Amino acid sequence: MPGVYCWQRGGGAVRKSVEIKGRRLEYELTRKKVKNINMRIRPDGSVAVSAPPGEPLQHIEDFVASKAALILSAIAALEEQRKVRWPGAQEGERLCLLGQTLTLSLEQGAPNRAEQRGIGLALILRDTENPALRQRTLDAFLRESCARAAAEVCRKLYPAFSPMGVPFPALRTRRMKSCWGSCMPREKTITFNTALVLTPPECLEYVAAHELCHFLHLNHSADFYHSLSHCMPDWAERKKTLSNFAGLVR
């Protein structure tokens, strides 16, 4: 029998823990009017379980235990996502630029700028010992790189949208903490998260297609996904790949 631990939490939820194969799985149990036992894993890795008021506790514990492999796999994936971070401007730092791994180097010089040289990225700076200057220079390079890549991708995708009356949008880039992209169809504008430049090219292409489809459908209706599937049949795979970089937008 797995070891079971529990303690009360405010709001009617109970925190419980089931020990399986030497590892303790914690979850939050809420009793409410649902037909079946349900489970979800939140973005922070916590596990929430809801069950009918009369459901025997042993059934709930057995249910959680049966999902142990799924829970552990999901938590491991979230932990990997958290390791993905915005690159620092340090000598020898490695970063992936649209799928290409680059190694950072620092050089004395002027004006302040970044130069990509094969598999290297040189930050040429008046003061290589100034951390803020290093980071600003790197961030500017990433922002400009994202802007160029986004423009190229939108030009590539646009012929599929032009016949439907979609105007070619004005493009912007900026760091965002809650989303990969946004659009304002009335203003004919799409904004890309600069962090997309740190993901594989297919991720940037997916976000561009997603936002262009919003010029046709403002919500995420069946028609929206029909349009997205028409212009990008493998969008779901691309979205899954992008989820591995969620640490960049937290």
Salt bridges, closest charged atoms under 4 A:
GLU26 OE1 - ARG15 NH2 3.42
GLU28 OE1 - ARG9 NH1 2.08
GLU28 OE2 - ARG42 NH2 3.03
GLU55 OE2 - HIS59 ND1 3.12
GLU80 OE2 - LYS83 NZ 2.90
GLU93 OE2 - ARG85 NH2 3.06
GLU107 OE2 - ARG117 NH1 2.57
GLU115 OE2 - ARG113 NE 2.90
GLU115 OE1 - ARG117 NH2 2.99
GLU205 OE2 - LYS156 NZ 3.62
GLU205 OE1 - ARG238 NH1 2.64
ASP234 OD1 - ARG238 NE 2.90
